[in-house]
């Protein structure tokens, strides 16, 4: 997510600080933290800080980026938000993929916009961390991502990569019940088009000072 093309629907100003995977993420959260979180003993994000922690493309240090396991791990560990990227298929469906093509992260090739959602189901994610313990992964849909955010109480942070049907995109978020707990980012034209849709009412913590992205 490029900071120069990022805009926020927010009550207060927010700064995203990005940390590469090789930085101090291990001191923040590990897969073992997920077990602690599920048992209610995790202290990963305690301390009353106004800083909010966001898992970039899911917790992609310990699972392939923008995959179901990466999203679920971020939820179990207790990240405040989970970031993903959204592209639109040829039949108007929305999938979680950083690139406009599937070449880098799957065993297929070509532009997402040239495939239907059903077409994409034939491909598997074959790039990222811990592939050996996360086999046969499919490209997640926006609905699947939002469902995970809802299950674990995470704020969805969605970067628009390549979509044309903004009404359908926003209606998908509204259908999830997360329209007031969602941040949409992207190119300024994408943000303007979404801000014109009166259905979208973002919410943010007025006391929020900064947001740190891990993964």
RODO-2510 file (C-alpha; in nm, 4 decimals, decimal comma):
residues 215
     n   res          X          Y          Z
     1     x     0,0000     0,0000     0,0000
     2     x     0,1749     0,3146    -0,1210
     3     x     0,1442     0,5983     0,1266
     4     x     0,1419     0,8618    -0,1468
     5     x    -0,1767     0,7199    -0,2974
     6     x    -0,3495     0,6397     0,0282
     7     x    -0,6469     0,8364     0,1540
     8     x    -0,8676     0,7700     0,4528
     9     x    -1,2273     0,8123     0,5482
    10     x    -1,1533     0,8952     0,9093
    11     x    -1,2712     1,1086     1,1975
    12     x    -0,9154     1,1943     1,2889
    13     x    -0,5843     1,2064     1,1045
    14     x    -0,3992     0,8784     1,0932
    15     x    -0,0418     0,7951     0,9992
    16     x     0,0449     0,4475     0,8788
    17     x     0,3937     0,3285     0,9665
    18     x     0,5109     0,0322     0,7653
    19     x     0,7544    -0,2257     0,8975
    20     x     0,9168    -0,4806     0,6636
    21     x     0,8869    -0,8445     0,7622
    22     x     1,2482    -0,8577     0,8732
    23     x     1,1979    -0,5885     1,1349
    24     x     1,0861    -0,6506     1,4913
    25     x     0,7648    -0,8381     1,4157
    26     x     0,8791    -1,1465     1,6051
    27     x     0,8824    -0,9371     1,9204
    28     x     0,5246    -0,8324     1,8515
    29     x     0,3389    -1,1480     1,7563
    30     x     0,4101    -1,5058     1,6546
    31     x     0,1899    -1,8065     1,5743
    32     x     0,2205    -1,9092     1,9397
    33     x     0,0422    -1,5864     2,0237
    34     x    -0,2661    -1,7170     1,8444
    35     x    -0,3013    -1,9974     2,0990
    36     x    -0,2662    -1,7442     2,3794
    37     x    -0,5261    -1,5223     2,2178
    38     x    -0,7746    -1,8080     2,1872
    39     x    -0,7219    -1,8956     2,5524
    40     x    -0,7575    -1,5330     2,6591
    41     x    -0,3983    -1,5069     2,7843
    42     x    -0,2447    -1,3046     2,4996
    43     x    -0,0779    -0,9782     2,6009
    44     x     0,0520    -0,8937     2,2540
    45     x    -0,1473    -0,5720     2,2155
    46     x    -0,2171    -0,4793     2,5758
    47     x    -0,0964    -0,1736     2,7596
    48     x    -0,3566     0,0872     2,6719
    49     x    -0,1553     0,2396     2,3872
    50     x    -0,3356     0,4639     2,1402
    51     x    -0,1352     0,2968     1,8645
    52     x    -0,3294     0,0458     1,6562
    53     x    -0,1701    -0,2615     1,4992
    54     x    -0,2666    -0,3740     1,1502
    55     x    -0,1730    -0,7004     0,9788
    56     x    -0,0609    -0,6122     0,6262
    57     x    -0,2240    -0,8503     0,3740
    58     x    -0,3127    -1,0577     0,6757
    59     x    -0,0345    -1,1729     0,9060
    60     x     0,1834    -1,2470     0,6059
    61     x     0,4974    -1,3227     0,8062
    62     x     0,3500    -1,6575     0,9022
    63     x     0,1156    -1,7400     0,6139
    64     x     0,0964    -1,6471     0,2446
    65     x    -0,0147    -1,2895     0,1881
    66     x    -0,3844    -1,2254     0,1278
    67     x    -0,4801    -1,5805     0,2154
    68     x    -0,7439    -1,7208     0,4497
    69     x    -0,4781    -1,8495     0,6967
    70     x    -0,3074    -1,5074     0,7031
    71     x    -0,6375    -1,3355     0,7803
    72     x    -0,7394    -1,5913     1,0427
    73     x    -0,4014    -1,5805     1,2159
    74     x    -0,4211    -1,2014     1,2378
    75     x    -0,7651    -1,2338     1,3931
    76     x    -0,6621    -1,4985     1,6436
    77     x    -0,3537    -1,3076     1,7525
    78     x    -0,5544    -0,9950     1,8168
    79     x    -0,4545    -0,7368     1,5574
    80     x    -0,6778    -0,4288     1,5619
    81     x    -0,7117    -0,4290     1,1830
    82     x    -0,6500    -0,6558     0,8873
    83     x    -0,5444    -0,4977     0,5583
    84     x    -0,6140    -0,6466     0,2163
    85     x    -0,6260    -0,5437    -0,1495
    86     x    -0,9276    -0,5866    -0,3750
    87     x    -0,9547    -0,6550    -0,7473
    88     x    -1,2658    -0,7232    -0,9545
    89     x    -1,3200    -1,0287    -1,1744
    90     x    -1,4749    -1,0254    -1,5208
    91     x    -1,8114    -1,1281    -1,3731
    92     x    -1,8150    -0,8500    -1,1155
    93     x    -1,6926    -1,0415    -0,8106
    94     x    -1,4264    -0,9139    -0,5699
    95     x    -1,1146    -1,1040    -0,4644
    96     x    -0,8225    -1,0366    -0,2326
    97     x    -0,5127    -0,9886    -0,4453
    98     x    -0,2415    -0,7239    -0,4313
    99     x    -0,1470    -0,7416    -0,7989
   100     x    -0,3675    -0,6879    -1,1024
   101     x    -0,2487    -1,0267    -1,2268
   102     x    -0,2254    -1,3670    -1,0595
   103     x     0,1248    -1,4403    -1,1917
   104     x     0,3306    -1,3608    -0,8800
   105     x     0,1274    -1,5344    -0,6107
   106     x    -0,0489    -1,8272    -0,7828
   107     x     0,0247    -2,1100    -1,0225
   108     x    -0,1733    -1,9301    -1,2931
   109     x    -0,1129    -1,6271    -1,5100
   110     x    -0,3077    -1,3380    -1,6529
   111     x    -0,5127    -1,0414    -1,5361
   112     x    -0,7773    -1,0948    -1,2692
   113     x    -1,0167    -0,8874    -1,4761
   114     x    -0,9950    -1,1491    -1,7531
   115     x    -1,1188    -1,4307    -1,5272
   116     x    -1,4543    -1,5094    -1,3707
   117     x    -1,4572    -1,6031    -1,0040
   118     x    -1,5219    -1,9642    -1,1025
   119     x    -1,2225    -1,9536    -1,3394
   120     x    -0,9972    -1,8338    -1,0573
   121     x    -1,0968    -2,1287    -0,8393
   122     x    -0,8786    -2,3574    -1,0529
   123     x    -0,5627    -2,1800    -0,9342
   124     x    -0,3769    -2,2159    -0,6065
   125     x    -0,1675    -1,9683    -0,4102
   126     x     0,1934    -2,0815    -0,4478
   127     x     0,3876    -1,7868    -0,3090
   128     x     0,4490    -1,6680     0,0451
   129     x     0,5586    -1,7766     0,3887
   130     x     0,4832    -2,1181     0,5393
   131     x     0,3421    -2,2666     0,2204
   132     x     0,4372    -2,6130     0,3453
   133     x     0,1815    -2,5858     0,6245
   134     x    -0,0759    -2,4013     0,4156
   135     x    -0,1430    -2,6135     0,1094
   136     x    -0,4130    -2,5930    -0,1589
   137     x    -0,4979    -2,2312    -0,0849
   138     x    -0,7462    -2,0538    -0,3086
   139     x    -0,7727    -1,6796    -0,3729
   140     x    -1,0089    -1,5420    -0,1042
   141     x    -1,3161    -1,3403    -0,1881
   142     x    -1,4047    -1,0076    -0,0295
   143     x    -1,6940    -1,1817     0,1469
   144     x    -1,4620    -1,4400     0,3032
   145     x    -1,2244    -1,1690     0,4230
   146     x    -1,5055    -0,9632     0,5745
   147     x    -1,6476    -1,2720     0,7442
   148     x    -1,3131    -1,3314     0,9173
   149     x    -1,2936    -0,9672     1,0265
   150     x    -1,6446    -0,9981     1,1669
   151     x    -1,5682    -1,3251     1,3467
   152     x    -1,2594    -1,1914     1,5233
   153     x    -1,3677    -0,8299     1,5657
   154     x    -1,1050    -0,6774     1,3356
   155     x    -1,1370    -0,3503     1,1481
   156     x    -1,1250    -0,4202     0,7711
   157     x    -0,8720    -0,1979     0,5951
   158     x    -0,9357    -0,2368     0,2240
   159     x    -0,7177    -0,0955    -0,0501
   160     x    -0,8906    -0,0707    -0,3869
   161     x    -0,6586    -0,2002    -0,6554
   162     x    -0,8755    -0,2491    -0,9626
   163     x    -1,2540    -0,2294    -0,9489
   164     x    -1,5259    -0,0693    -1,1625
   165     x    -1,8513    -0,1506    -0,9824
   166     x    -1,8324     0,0698    -0,6746
   167     x    -2,1969     0,0178    -0,5790
   168     x    -2,1533    -0,3608    -0,5656
   169     x    -1,8288    -0,3185    -0,3718
   170     x    -1,9898    -0,1003    -0,1059
   171     x    -2,3013    -0,3155    -0,0917
   172     x    -2,0834    -0,6175    -0,0166
   173     x    -1,9348    -0,4329     0,2814
   174     x    -2,2792    -0,3200     0,3967
   175     x    -2,4096    -0,6776     0,3719
   176     x    -2,1329    -0,7857     0,6095
   177     x    -2,2500    -0,5358     0,8718
   178     x    -1,9056    -0,3741     0,8866
   179     x    -1,9780    -0,0525     0,6966
   180     x    -1,9290     0,1591     1,0086
   181     x    -1,6092    -0,0198     1,1087
   182     x    -1,4240    -0,0170     0,7781
   183     x    -1,1453     0,1895     0,6241
   184     x    -1,1181     0,2159     0,2456
   185     x    -0,7950     0,3329     0,0840
   186     x    -0,6694     0,3610    -0,2709
   187     x    -0,6055     0,6012    -0,5542
   188     x    -0,7689     0,9378    -0,4970
   189     x    -1,0273     0,8806    -0,7724
   190     x    -1,1359     0,5543    -0,6086
   191     x    -1,1728     0,7249    -0,2727
   192     x    -1,3709     1,0126    -0,4222
   193     x    -1,6101     0,7747    -0,5958
   194     x    -1,6719     0,5852    -0,2739
   195     x    -1,7116     0,9009    -0,0648
   196     x    -1,9922     1,0087    -0,2973
   197     x    -2,1904     0,6993    -0,2024
   198     x    -2,4135     0,8122     0,0821
   199     x    -2,4517     0,4571     0,2164
   200     x    -2,0941     0,4549     0,3469
   201     x    -2,0436     0,5865     0,6988
   202     x    -1,6928     0,5216     0,8274
   203     x    -1,6004     0,5251     1,1923
   204     x    -1,2728     0,5755     1,3695
   205     x    -1,1509     0,6220     1,7217
   206     x    -1,1155     0,9963     1,7839
   207     x    -0,8242     0,9240     2,0176
   208     x    -0,6302     0,7356     1,7502
   209     x    -0,2817     0,8771     1,7022
   210     x    -0,1114     0,6285     1,4742
   211     x    -0,1563     0,2943     1,3104
   212     x     0,1312     0,0484     1,2740
   213     x     0,1209    -0,2137     0,9982
   214     x     0,2973    -0,5462     1,0418
   215     x     0,3552    -0,8316     0,7998
***
